[in-house]
Amino acid sequence: MIAPPFDSIVCPIDFSVCSANALRWAAWLAQTSNKPLRLLHAVHVDMPSYLTPKHRADILEQWAKVRAEAETHMRIWVQPHVPEGLDVHFEVSDAPPVEAIIAAAHRENSWVVMGTHGRTGWREVWMGSVTTRTIEQAKVPVLAIPPDKKLC
């Protein structure tokens, strides 16, 4: 058998239906290739420059709690979508989503499996697309799973 050309699967999680669908695909790929599944949730907030050091410290203290709650929620949320016994790792990043995904994928020789909401036209131009920008910028394969592609 030929070894898969990657060391792990990175699957960004935004808790949407599209994300759950992509997670099932990522879990299947990780299971069939016997590779770890690395789940990532990015929660980014820009810190305004006008905040006092005290306000910054307060926000950073609250931010640590938000990150812990995000990881706890992610661990619960993924359970119905991931088979038992799969090697799963959880990460919550402070970076903007595209940067967080690319950094996670490039840290190891990973493939990215992520959902796409299927937005087109002005909606995508105006809002941008995390999936599109990840595909454009990543130096690893990115599998974009459309919302209507269900795992058999």
Phi and psi in radians as a Rosetta constraint file:
Dihedral C 1 N 2 CA 2 C 2 CIRCULARHARMONIC -1.490 0.35
Dihedral N 2 CA 2 C 2 N 3 CIRCULARHARMONIC 2.318 0.35
Dihedral C 2 N 3 CA 3 C 3 CIRCULARHARMONIC -1.222 0.35
Dihedral N 3 CA 3 C 3 N 4 CIRCULARHARMONIC 2.460 0.35
Dihedral C 3 N 4 CA 4 C 4 CIRCULARHARMONIC -1.062 0.35
Dihedral N 4 CA 4 C 4 N 5 CIRCULARHARMONIC 2.584 0.35
Dihedral C 4 N 5 CA 5 C 5 CIRCULARHARMONIC -1.467 0.35
Dihedral N 5 CA 5 C 5 N 6 CIRCULARHARMONIC 0.571 0.35
Dihedral C 5 N 6 CA 6 C 6 CIRCULARHARMONIC -2.603 0.35
Dihedral N 6 CA 6 C 6 N 7 CIRCULARHARMONIC 2.798 0.35
Dihedral C 6 N 7 CA 7 C 7 CIRCULARHARMONIC -1.784 0.35
Dihedral N 7 CA 7 C 7 N 8 CIRCULARHARMONIC -0.330 0.35
Dihedral C 7 N 8 CA 8 C 8 CIRCULARHARMONIC -2.847 0.35
Dihedral N 8 CA 8 C 8 N 9 CIRCULARHARMONIC 3.001 0.35
Dihedral C 8 N 9 CA 9 C 9 CIRCULARHARMONIC -2.009 0.35
Dihedral N 9 CA 9 C 9 N 10 CIRCULARHARMONIC 2.255 0.35
Dihedral C 9 N 10 CA 10 C 10 CIRCULARHARMONIC -1.816 0.35
Dihedral N 10 CA 10 C 10 N 11 CIRCULARHARMONIC 2.246 0.35
Dihedral C 10 N 11 CA 11 C 11 CIRCULARHARMONIC -2.237 0.35
Dihedral N 11 CA 11 C 11 N 12 CIRCULARHARMONIC 1.899 0.35
Dihedral C 11 N 12 CA 12 C 12 CIRCULARHARMONIC -1.215 0.35
Dihedral N 12 CA 12 C 12 N 13 CIRCULARHARMONIC 2.448 0.35
Dihedral C 12 N 13 CA 13 C 13 CIRCULARHARMONIC -2.102 0.35
Dihedral N 13 CA 13 C 13 N 14 CIRCULARHARMONIC 2.163 0.35
Dihedral C 13 N 14 CA 14 C 14 CIRCULARHARMONIC -2.089 0.35
Dihedral N 14 CA 14 C 14 N 15 CIRCULARHARMONIC 0.172 0.35
Dihedral C 14 N 15 CA 15 C 15 CIRCULARHARMONIC 1.207 0.35
Dihedral N 15 CA 15 C 15 N 16 CIRCULARHARMONIC 0.313 0.35
Dihedral C 15 N 16 CA 16 C 16 CIRCULARHARMONIC -1.587 0.35
Dihedral N 16 CA 16 C 16 N 17 CIRCULARHARMONIC 2.952 0.35
Dihedral C 16 N 17 CA 17 C 17 CIRCULARHARMONIC -1.080 0.35
Dihedral N 17 CA 17 C 17 N 18 CIRCULARHARMONIC -0.684 0.35
Dihedral C 17 N 18 CA 18 C 18 CIRCULARHARMONIC -1.109 0.35
Dihedral N 18 CA 18 C 18 N 19 CIRCULARHARMONIC -0.673 0.35
Dihedral C 18 N 19 CA 19 C 19 CIRCULARHARMONIC -1.158 0.35
Dihedral N 19 CA 19 C 19 N 20 CIRCULARHARMONIC -0.699 0.35
Dihedral C 19 N 20 CA 20 C 20 CIRCULARHARMONIC -1.115 0.35
Dihedral N 20 CA 20 C 20 N 21 CIRCULARHARMONIC -0.713 0.35
Dihedral C 20 N 21 CA 21 C 21 CIRCULARHARMONIC -1.099 0.35
Dihedral N 21 CA 21 C 21 N 22 CIRCULARHARMONIC -0.821 0.35
Dihedral C 21 N 22 CA 22 C 22 CIRCULARHARMONIC -1.105 0.35
Dihedral N 22 CA 22 C 22 N 23 CIRCULARHARMONIC -0.628 0.35
Dihedral C 22 N 23 CA 23 C 23 CIRCULARHARMONIC -1.066 0.35
Dihedral N 23 CA 23 C 23 N 24 CIRCULARHARMONIC -0.716 0.35
Dihedral C 23 N 24 CA 24 C 24 CIRCULARHARMONIC -1.077 0.35
Dihedral N 24 CA 24 C 24 N 25 CIRCULARHARMONIC -0.719 0.35
Dihedral C 24 N 25 CA 25 C 25 CIRCULARHARMONIC -1.133 0.35
Dihedral N 25 CA 25 C 25 N 26 CIRCULARHARMONIC -0.774 0.35
Dihedral C 25 N 26 CA 26 C 26 CIRCULARHARMONIC -1.098 0.35
Dihedral N 26 CA 26 C 26 N 27 CIRCULARHARMONIC -0.734 0.35
Dihedral C 26 N 27 CA 27 C 27 CIRCULARHARMONIC -1.109 0.35
Dihedral N 27 CA 27 C 27 N 28 CIRCULARHARMONIC -0.723 0.35
Dihedral C 27 N 28 CA 28 C 28 CIRCULARHARMONIC -1.075 0.35
Dihedral N 28 CA 28 C 28 N 29 CIRCULARHARMONIC -0.793 0.35
Dihedral C 28 N 29 CA 29 C 29 CIRCULARHARMONIC -1.120 0.35
Dihedral N 29 CA 29 C 29 N 30 CIRCULARHARMONIC -0.738 0.35
Dihedral C 29 N 30 CA 30 C 30 CIRCULARHARMONIC -1.120 0.35
Dihedral N 30 CA 30 C 30 N 31 CIRCULARHARMONIC -0.724 0.35
Dihedral C 30 N 31 CA 31 C 31 CIRCULARHARMONIC -1.169 0.35
Dihedral N 31 CA 31 C 31 N 32 CIRCULARHARMONIC -0.794 0.35
Dihedral C 31 N 32 CA 32 C 32 CIRCULARHARMONIC -1.242 0.35
Dihedral N 32 CA 32 C 32 N 33 CIRCULARHARMONIC -0.438 0.35
Dihedral C 32 N 33 CA 33 C 33 CIRCULARHARMONIC -1.695 0.35
Dihedral N 33 CA 33 C 33 N 34 CIRCULARHARMONIC -0.066 0.35
Dihedral C 33 N 34 CA 34 C 34 CIRCULARHARMONIC 1.000 0.35
Dihedral N 34 CA 34 C 34 N 35 CIRCULARHARMONIC 0.782 0.35
Dihedral C 34 N 35 CA 35 C 35 CIRCULARHARMONIC -2.113 0.35
Dihedral N 35 CA 35 C 35 N 36 CIRCULARHARMONIC 2.719 0.35
Dihedral C 35 N 36 CA 36 C 36 CIRCULARHARMONIC -1.240 0.35
Dihedral N 36 CA 36 C 36 N 37 CIRCULARHARMONIC 2.638 0.35
Dihedral C 36 N 37 CA 37 C 37 CIRCULARHARMONIC -1.866 0.35
Dihedral N 37 CA 37 C 37 N 38 CIRCULARHARMONIC 2.132 0.35
Dihedral C 37 N 38 CA 38 C 38 CIRCULARHARMONIC -1.926 0.35
Dihedral N 38 CA 38 C 38 N 39 CIRCULARHARMONIC 1.984 0.35
Dihedral C 38 N 39 CA 39 C 39 CIRCULARHARMONIC -1.711 0.35
Dihedral N 39 CA 39 C 39 N 40 CIRCULARHARMONIC 2.391 0.35
Dihedral C 39 N 40 CA 40 C 40 CIRCULARHARMONIC -2.285 0.35
Dihedral N 40 CA 40 C 40 N 41 CIRCULARHARMONIC 2.308 0.35
Dihedral C 40 N 41 CA 41 C 41 CIRCULARHARMONIC -2.182 0.35
Dihedral N 41 CA 41 C 41 N 42 CIRCULARHARMONIC 2.193 0.35
Dihedral C 41 N 42 CA 42 C 42 CIRCULARHARMONIC -1.820 0.35
Dihedral N 42 CA 42 C 42 N 43 CIRCULARHARMONIC 2.176 0.35
Dihedral C 42 N 43 CA 43 C 43 CIRCULARHARMONIC -2.201 0.35
Dihedral N 43 CA 43 C 43 N 44 CIRCULARHARMONIC 1.847 0.35
Dihedral C 43 N 44 CA 44 C 44 CIRCULARHARMONIC -2.068 0.35
Dihedral N 44 CA 44 C 44 N 45 CIRCULARHARMONIC 2.334 0.35
Dihedral C 44 N 45 CA 45 C 45 CIRCULARHARMONIC -2.338 0.35
Dihedral N 45 CA 45 C 45 N 46 CIRCULARHARMONIC 2.214 0.35
Dihedral C 45 N 46 CA 46 C 46 CIRCULARHARMONIC -1.310 0.35
Dihedral N 46 CA 46 C 46 N 47 CIRCULARHARMONIC 2.365 0.35
Dihedral C 46 N 47 CA 47 C 47 CIRCULARHARMONIC -1.593 0.35
Dihedral N 47 CA 47 C 47 N 48 CIRCULARHARMONIC 2.013 0.35
Dihedral C 47 N 48 CA 48 C 48 CIRCULARHARMONIC -1.091 0.35
Dihedral N 48 CA 48 C 48 N 49 CIRCULARHARMONIC 2.500 0.35
Dihedral C 48 N 49 CA 49 C 49 CIRCULARHARMONIC -1.216 0.35
Dihedral N 49 CA 49 C 49 N 50 CIRCULARHARMONIC -0.346 0.35
Dihedral C 49 N 50 CA 50 C 50 CIRCULARHARMONIC -1.443 0.35
Dihedral N 50 CA 50 C 50 N 51 CIRCULARHARMONIC -0.071 0.35
Dihedral C 50 N 51 CA 51 C 51 CIRCULARHARMONIC -1.229 0.35
Dihedral N 51 CA 51 C 51 N 52 CIRCULARHARMONIC 2.511 0.35
Dihedral C 51 N 52 CA 52 C 52 CIRCULARHARMONIC -1.320 0.35
Dihedral N 52 CA 52 C 52 N 53 CIRCULARHARMONIC 2.811 0.35
Dihedral C 52 N 53 CA 53 C 53 CIRCULARHARMONIC -0.975 0.35
Dihedral N 53 CA 53 C 53 N 54 CIRCULARHARMONIC -0.621 0.35
Dihedral C 53 N 54 CA 54 C 54 CIRCULARHARMONIC -1.141 0.35
Dihedral N 54 CA 54 C 54 N 55 CIRCULARHARMONIC -0.784 0.35
Dihedral C 54 N 55 CA 55 C 55 CIRCULARHARMONIC -1.104 0.35
Dihedral N 55 CA 55 C 55 N 56 CIRCULARHARMONIC -0.714 0.35
Dihedral C 55 N 56 CA 56 C 56 CIRCULARHARMONIC -1.056 0.35
Dihedral N 56 CA 56 C 56 N 57 CIRCULARHARMONIC -0.785 0.35
Dihedral C 56 N 57 CA 57 C 57 CIRCULARHARMONIC -1.087 0.35
Dihedral N 57 CA 57 C 57 N 58 CIRCULARHARMONIC -0.720 0.35
Dihedral C 57 N 58 CA 58 C 58 CIRCULARHARMONIC -1.104 0.35
Dihedral N 58 CA 58 C 58 N 59 CIRCULARHARMONIC -0.764 0.35
Dihedral C 58 N 59 CA 59 C 59 CIRCULARHARMONIC -1.128 0.35
Dihedral N 59 CA 59 C 59 N 60 CIRCULARHARMONIC -0.748 0.35
Dihedral C 59 N 60 CA 60 C 60 CIRCULARHARMONIC -1.119 0.35
Dihedral N 60 CA 60 C 60 N 61 CIRCULARHARMONIC -0.624 0.35
Dihedral C 60 N 61 CA 61 C 61 CIRCULARHARMONIC -1.134 0.35
Dihedral N 61 CA 61 C 61 N 62 CIRCULARHARMONIC -0.791 0.35
Dihedral C 61 N 62 CA 62 C 62 CIRCULARHARMONIC -1.133 0.35
Dihedral N 62 CA 62 C 62 N 63 CIRCULARHARMONIC -0.653 0.35
Dihedral C 62 N 63 CA 63 C 63 CIRCULARHARMONIC -1.076 0.35
Dihedral N 63 CA 63 C 63 N 64 CIRCULARHARMONIC -0.666 0.35
Dihedral C 63 N 64 CA 64 C 64 CIRCULARHARMONIC -1.070 0.35
Dihedral N 64 CA 64 C 64 N 65 CIRCULARHARMONIC -0.662 0.35
Dihedral C 64 N 65 CA 65 C 65 CIRCULARHARMONIC -1.202 0.35
Dihedral N 65 CA 65 C 65 N 66 CIRCULARHARMONIC -0.713 0.35
Dihedral C 65 N 66 CA 66 C 66 CIRCULARHARMONIC -1.058 0.35
Dihedral N 66 CA 66 C 66 N 67 CIRCULARHARMONIC -0.786 0.35
Dihedral C 66 N 67 CA 67 C 67 CIRCULARHARMONIC -1.063 0.35
Dihedral N 67 CA 67 C 67 N 68 CIRCULARHARMONIC -0.766 0.35
Dihedral C 67 N 68 CA 68 C 68 CIRCULARHARMONIC -1.108 0.35
Dihedral N 68 CA 68 C 68 N 69 CIRCULARHARMONIC -0.746 0.35
Dihedral C 68 N 69 CA 69 C 69 CIRCULARHARMONIC -1.154 0.35
Dihedral N 69 CA 69 C 69 N 70 CIRCULARHARMONIC -0.646 0.35
Dihedral C 69 N 70 CA 70 C 70 CIRCULARHARMONIC -1.104 0.35
Dihedral N 70 CA 70 C 70 N 71 CIRCULARHARMONIC -0.743 0.35
Dihedral C 70 N 71 CA 71 C 71 CIRCULARHARMONIC -1.163 0.35
Dihedral N 71 CA 71 C 71 N 72 CIRCULARHARMONIC -0.725 0.35
Dihedral C 71 N 72 CA 72 C 72 CIRCULARHARMONIC -1.064 0.35
Dihedral N 72 CA 72 C 72 N 73 CIRCULARHARMONIC -0.801 0.35
Dihedral C 72 N 73 CA 73 C 73 CIRCULARHARMONIC -1.090 0.35
Dihedral N 73 CA 73 C 73 N 74 CIRCULARHARMONIC -0.722 0.35
Dihedral C 73 N 74 CA 74 C 74 CIRCULARHARMONIC -1.096 0.35
Dihedral N 74 CA 74 C 74 N 75 CIRCULARHARMONIC -0.743 0.35
Dihedral C 74 N 75 CA 75 C 75 CIRCULARHARMONIC -1.043 0.35
Dihedral N 75 CA 75 C 75 N 76 CIRCULARHARMONIC -0.673 0.35
Dihedral C 75 N 76 CA 76 C 76 CIRCULARHARMONIC -1.317 0.35
Dihedral N 76 CA 76 C 76 N 77 CIRCULARHARMONIC -0.791 0.35
Dihedral C 76 N 77 CA 77 C 77 CIRCULARHARMONIC -1.068 0.35
Dihedral N 77 CA 77 C 77 N 78 CIRCULARHARMONIC -0.612 0.35
Dihedral C 77 N 78 CA 78 C 78 CIRCULARHARMONIC -1.388 0.35
Dihedral N 78 CA 78 C 78 N 79 CIRCULARHARMONIC -0.307 0.35
Dihedral C 78 N 79 CA 79 C 79 CIRCULARHARMONIC -0.891 0.35
Dihedral N 79 CA 79 C 79 N 80 CIRCULARHARMONIC -0.791 0.35
Dihedral C 79 N 80 CA 80 C 80 CIRCULARHARMONIC -1.237 0.35
Dihedral N 80 CA 80 C 80 N 81 CIRCULARHARMONIC -0.209 0.35
Dihedral C 80 N 81 CA 81 C 81 CIRCULARHARMONIC -1.841 0.35
Dihedral N 81 CA 81 C 81 N 82 CIRCULARHARMONIC -0.161 0.35
Dihedral C 81 N 82 CA 82 C 82 CIRCULARHARMONIC -2.113 0.35
Dihedral N 82 CA 82 C 82 N 83 CIRCULARHARMONIC 2.248 0.35
Dihedral C 82 N 83 CA 83 C 83 CIRCULARHARMONIC -1.162 0.35
Dihedral N 83 CA 83 C 83 N 84 CIRCULARHARMONIC 2.575 0.35
Dihedral C 83 N 84 CA 84 C 84 CIRCULARHARMONIC -1.091 0.35
Dihedral N 84 CA 84 C 84 N 85 CIRCULARHARMONIC 2.519 0.35
Dihedral C 84 N 85 CA 85 C 85 CIRCULARHARMONIC 1.565 0.35
Dihedral N 85 CA 85 C 85 N 86 CIRCULARHARMONIC -0.144 0.35
Dihedral C 85 N 86 CA 86 C 86 CIRCULARHARMONIC -1.274 0.35
Dihedral N 86 CA 86 C 86 N 87 CIRCULARHARMONIC 2.433 0.35
Dihedral C 86 N 87 CA 87 C 87 CIRCULARHARMONIC -1.308 0.35
Dihedral N 87 CA 87 C 87 N 88 CIRCULARHARMONIC 1.790 0.35
Dihedral C 87 N 88 CA 88 C 88 CIRCULARHARMONIC -2.065 0.35
Dihedral N 88 CA 88 C 88 N 89 CIRCULARHARMONIC 2.332 0.35
Dihedral C 88 N 89 CA 89 C 89 CIRCULARHARMONIC -2.083 0.35
Dihedral N 89 CA 89 C 89 N 90 CIRCULARHARMONIC 2.535 0.35
Dihedral C 89 N 90 CA 90 C 90 CIRCULARHARMONIC -2.059 0.35
Dihedral N 90 CA 90 C 90 N 91 CIRCULARHARMONIC 2.421 0.35
Dihedral C 90 N 91 CA 91 C 91 CIRCULARHARMONIC -2.468 0.35
Dihedral N 91 CA 91 C 91 N 92 CIRCULARHARMONIC 2.370 0.35
Dihedral C 91 N 92 CA 92 C 92 CIRCULARHARMONIC -2.032 0.35
Dihedral N 92 CA 92 C 92 N 93 CIRCULARHARMONIC 2.179 0.35
Dihedral C 92 N 93 CA 93 C 93 CIRCULARHARMONIC -1.944 0.35
Dihedral N 93 CA 93 C 93 N 94 CIRCULARHARMONIC 2.557 0.35
Dihedral C 93 N 94 CA 94 C 94 CIRCULARHARMONIC -1.515 0.35
Dihedral N 94 CA 94 C 94 N 95 CIRCULARHARMONIC -0.167 0.35
Dihedral C 94 N 95 CA 95 C 95 CIRCULARHARMONIC -1.337 0.35
Dihedral N 95 CA 95 C 95 N 96 CIRCULARHARMONIC 2.780 0.35
Dihedral C 95 N 96 CA 96 C 96 CIRCULARHARMONIC -1.009 0.35
Dihedral N 96 CA 96 C 96 N 97 CIRCULARHARMONIC 2.625 0.35
Dihedral C 96 N 97 CA 97 C 97 CIRCULARHARMONIC -0.891 0.35
Dihedral N 97 CA 97 C 97 N 98 CIRCULARHARMONIC -0.878 0.35
Dihedral C 97 N 98 CA 98 C 98 CIRCULARHARMONIC -1.088 0.35
Dihedral N 98 CA 98 C 98 N 99 CIRCULARHARMONIC -0.789 0.35
Dihedral C 98 N 99 CA 99 C 99 CIRCULARHARMONIC -1.083 0.35
Dihedral N 99 CA 99 C 99 N 100 CIRCULARHARMONIC -0.731 0.35
Dihedral C 99 N 100 CA 100 C 100 CIRCULARHARMONIC -1.117 0.35
Dihedral N 100 CA 100 C 100 N 101 CIRCULARHARMONIC -0.756 0.35
Dihedral C 100 N 101 CA 101 C 101 CIRCULARHARMONIC -1.108 0.35
Dihedral N 101 CA 101 C 101 N 102 CIRCULARHARMONIC -0.857 0.35
Dihedral C 101 N 102 CA 102 C 102 CIRCULARHARMONIC -1.114 0.35
Dihedral N 102 CA 102 C 102 N 103 CIRCULARHARMONIC -0.749 0.35
Dihedral C 102 N 103 CA 103 C 103 CIRCULARHARMONIC -1.075 0.35
Dihedral N 103 CA 103 C 103 N 104 CIRCULARHARMONIC -0.760 0.35
Dihedral C 103 N 104 CA 104 C 104 CIRCULARHARMONIC -1.109 0.35
Dihedral N 104 CA 104 C 104 N 105 CIRCULARHARMONIC -0.736 0.35
Dihedral C 104 N 105 CA 105 C 105 CIRCULARHARMONIC -1.216 0.35
Dihedral N 105 CA 105 C 105 N 106 CIRCULARHARMONIC -0.632 0.35
Dihedral C 105 N 106 CA 106 C 106 CIRCULARHARMONIC -1.403 0.35
Dihedral N 106 CA 106 C 106 N 107 CIRCULARHARMONIC -0.340 0.35
Dihedral C 106 N 107 CA 107 C 107 CIRCULARHARMONIC -1.063 0.35
Dihedral N 107 CA 107 C 107 N 108 CIRCULARHARMONIC -0.644 0.35
Dihedral C 107 N 108 CA 108 C 108 CIRCULARHARMONIC -2.211 0.35
Dihedral N 108 CA 108 C 108 N 109 CIRCULARHARMONIC 2.948 0.35
Dihedral C 108 N 109 CA 109 C 109 CIRCULARHARMONIC -1.381 0.35
Dihedral N 109 CA 109 C 109 N 110 CIRCULARHARMONIC 1.421 0.35
Dihedral C 109 N 110 CA 110 C 110 CIRCULARHARMONIC -1.964 0.35
Dihedral N 110 CA 110 C 110 N 111 CIRCULARHARMONIC 2.669 0.35
Dihedral C 110 N 111 CA 111 C 111 CIRCULARHARMONIC -1.688 0.35
Dihedral N 111 CA 111 C 111 N 112 CIRCULARHARMONIC 2.607 0.35
Dihedral C 111 N 112 CA 112 C 112 CIRCULARHARMONIC -1.850 0.35
Dihedral N 112 CA 112 C 112 N 113 CIRCULARHARMONIC 2.274 0.35
Dihedral C 112 N 113 CA 113 C 113 CIRCULARHARMONIC -2.111 0.35
Dihedral N 113 CA 113 C 113 N 114 CIRCULARHARMONIC 2.023 0.35
Dihedral C 113 N 114 CA 114 C 114 CIRCULARHARMONIC -2.469 0.35
Dihedral N 114 CA 114 C 114 N 115 CIRCULARHARMONIC 2.673 0.35
Dihedral C 114 N 115 CA 115 C 115 CIRCULARHARMONIC -1.421 0.35
Dihedral N 115 CA 115 C 115 N 116 CIRCULARHARMONIC 2.752 0.35
Dihedral C 115 N 116 CA 116 C 116 CIRCULARHARMONIC -2.224 0.35
Dihedral N 116 CA 116 C 116 N 117 CIRCULARHARMONIC 2.455 0.35
Dihedral C 116 N 117 CA 117 C 117 CIRCULARHARMONIC -1.399 0.35
Dihedral N 117 CA 117 C 117 N 118 CIRCULARHARMONIC -0.192 0.35
Dihedral C 117 N 118 CA 118 C 118 CIRCULARHARMONIC 1.325 0.35
Dihedral N 118 CA 118 C 118 N 119 CIRCULARHARMONIC 0.384 0.35
Dihedral C 118 N 119 CA 119 C 119 CIRCULARHARMONIC -1.277 0.35
Dihedral N 119 CA 119 C 119 N 120 CIRCULARHARMONIC 2.537 0.35
Dihedral C 119 N 120 CA 120 C 120 CIRCULARHARMONIC -2.413 0.35
Dihedral N 120 CA 120 C 120 N 121 CIRCULARHARMONIC 3.030 0.35
Dihedral C 120 N 121 CA 121 C 121 CIRCULARHARMONIC 1.157 0.35
Dihedral N 121 CA 121 C 121 N 122 CIRCULARHARMONIC -2.539 0.35
Dihedral C 121 N 122 CA 122 C 122 CIRCULARHARMONIC -1.072 0.35
Dihedral N 122 CA 122 C 122 N 123 CIRCULARHARMONIC -0.570 0.35
Dihedral C 122 N 123 CA 123 C 123 CIRCULARHARMONIC -1.066 0.35
Dihedral N 123 CA 123 C 123 N 124 CIRCULARHARMONIC -0.733 0.35
Dihedral C 123 N 124 CA 124 C 124 CIRCULARHARMONIC -1.247 0.35
Dihedral N 124 CA 124 C 124 N 125 CIRCULARHARMONIC -0.725 0.35
Dihedral C 124 N 125 CA 125 C 125 CIRCULARHARMONIC -1.080 0.35
Dihedral N 125 CA 125 C 125 N 126 CIRCULARHARMONIC -0.772 0.35
Dihedral C 125 N 126 CA 126 C 126 CIRCULARHARMONIC -1.228 0.35
Dihedral N 126 CA 126 C 126 N 127 CIRCULARHARMONIC -0.826 0.35
Dihedral C 126 N 127 CA 127 C 127 CIRCULARHARMONIC -1.526 0.35
Dihedral N 127 CA 127 C 127 N 128 CIRCULARHARMONIC -0.388 0.35
Dihedral C 127 N 128 CA 128 C 128 CIRCULARHARMONIC 1.398 0.35
Dihedral N 128 CA 128 C 128 N 129 CIRCULARHARMONIC 2.919 0.35
Dihedral C 128 N 129 CA 129 C 129 CIRCULARHARMONIC -2.342 0.35
Dihedral N 129 CA 129 C 129 N 130 CIRCULARHARMONIC 2.051 0.35
Dihedral C 129 N 130 CA 130 C 130 CIRCULARHARMONIC -1.038 0.35
Dihedral N 130 CA 130 C 130 N 131 CIRCULARHARMONIC -0.736 0.35
Dihedral C 130 N 131 CA 131 C 131 CIRCULARHARMONIC -1.112 0.35
Dihedral N 131 CA 131 C 131 N 132 CIRCULARHARMONIC -0.830 0.35
Dihedral C 131 N 132 CA 132 C 132 CIRCULARHARMONIC -1.057 0.35
Dihedral N 132 CA 132 C 132 N 133 CIRCULARHARMONIC -0.810 0.35
Dihedral C 132 N 133 CA 133 C 133 CIRCULARHARMONIC -1.169 0.35
Dihedral N 133 CA 133 C 133 N 134 CIRCULARHARMONIC -0.596 0.35
Dihedral C 133 N 134 CA 134 C 134 CIRCULARHARMONIC -1.144 0.35
Dihedral N 134 CA 134 C 134 N 135 CIRCULARHARMONIC -0.786 0.35
Dihedral C 134 N 135 CA 135 C 135 CIRCULARHARMONIC -1.038 0.35
Dihedral N 135 CA 135 C 135 N 136 CIRCULARHARMONIC -0.749 0.35
Dihedral C 135 N 136 CA 136 C 136 CIRCULARHARMONIC -1.162 0.35
Dihedral N 136 CA 136 C 136 N 137 CIRCULARHARMONIC -0.622 0.35
Dihedral C 136 N 137 CA 137 C 137 CIRCULARHARMONIC -1.756 0.35
Dihedral N 137 CA 137 C 137 N 138 CIRCULARHARMONIC -0.395 0.35
Dihedral C 137 N 138 CA 138 C 138 CIRCULARHARMONIC -1.277 0.35
Dihedral N 138 CA 138 C 138 N 139 CIRCULARHARMONIC 2.565 0.35
Dihedral C 138 N 139 CA 139 C 139 CIRCULARHARMONIC -1.834 0.35
Dihedral N 139 CA 139 C 139 N 140 CIRCULARHARMONIC 0.358 0.35
Dihedral C 139 N 140 CA 140 C 140 CIRCULARHARMONIC -2.263 0.35
Dihedral N 140 CA 140 C 140 N 141 CIRCULARHARMONIC 2.796 0.35
Dihedral C 140 N 141 CA 141 C 141 CIRCULARHARMONIC -1.082 0.35
Dihedral N 141 CA 141 C 141 N 142 CIRCULARHARMONIC 2.435 0.35
Dihedral C 141 N 142 CA 142 C 142 CIRCULARHARMONIC -2.159 0.35
Dihedral N 142 CA 142 C 142 N 143 CIRCULARHARMONIC 2.095 0.35
Dihedral C 142 N 143 CA 143 C 143 CIRCULARHARMONIC -1.722 0.35
Dihedral N 143 CA 143 C 143 N 144 CIRCULARHARMONIC 1.973 0.35
Dihedral C 143 N 144 CA 144 C 144 CIRCULARHARMONIC -1.698 0.35
Dihedral N 144 CA 144 C 144 N 145 CIRCULARHARMONIC 2.032 0.35
Dihedral C 144 N 145 CA 145 C 145 CIRCULARHARMONIC -1.713 0.35
Dihedral N 145 CA 145 C 145 N 146 CIRCULARHARMONIC 1.981 0.35
Dihedral C 145 N 146 CA 146 C 146 CIRCULARHARMONIC -1.153 0.35
Dihedral N 146 CA 146 C 146 N 147 CIRCULARHARMONIC 2.703 0.35
Dihedral C 146 N 147 CA 147 C 147 CIRCULARHARMONIC -1.085 0.35
Dihedral N 147 CA 147 C 147 N 148 CIRCULARHARMONIC -0.437 0.35
Dihedral C 147 N 148 CA 148 C 148 CIRCULARHARMONIC -1.616 0.35
Dihedral N 148 CA 148 C 148 N 149 CIRCULARHARMONIC 0.048 0.35
Dihedral C 148 N 149 CA 149 C 149 CIRCULARHARMONIC -1.678 0.35
Dihedral N 149 CA 149 C 149 N 150 CIRCULARHARMONIC 1.732 0.35
Dihedral C 149 N 150 CA 150 C 150 CIRCULARHARMONIC -1.625 0.35
Dihedral N 150 CA 150 C 150 N 151 CIRCULARHARMONIC 2.564 0.35
Dihedral C 150 N 151 CA 151 C 151 CIRCULARHARMONIC -1.307 0.35
Dihedral N 151 CA 151 C 151 N 152 CIRCULARHARMONIC 2.272 0.35
